[in-house]
Amino acid sequence: MILLLKWLISAVSILIAGYLIPGVKVSGAWSALILALVFGLLNATIKPLLVILTLPINIITLGLFTLVINALIVMLASSIVKGFEVGGFFNALLFSLVLTIIQTLFEMMLKKGS
């Protein structure tokens, strides 16, 4: 049940972030649901590999290179999911930052309510 709720929170966060950021287009709720699933799969499989491979750069930049990895994952997801378009690297970077903030706020509200 918690996993389903987190998936829905991710989808709603994607819709909100897509609305707020120019250059990012989410065509609808179904696209957001599919995108949330794809983000989950990419973050569980590809992101850990990229973080390990880029560990020296991550250490030098004090972890800020992880933002670049997040933006690359957003761009990869945009090429996989139809109905989700990102206008470039900086839009993907901004989208990942805003998405993280919105998801964190939703999860804080969820924990506070329970």
Secondary structure, 3 states (H helix, E strand, C coil): CHHHHHHHHHHHHHHHHHHHCCCEEECCHHHHHHHHHHHHHHHHHHHHHHHHHCHHHHHHCCCCHHHHHHHHHHHHHHHHCCCEEECCHHHHHHHHHHHHHHHHHHHHHHHHHC
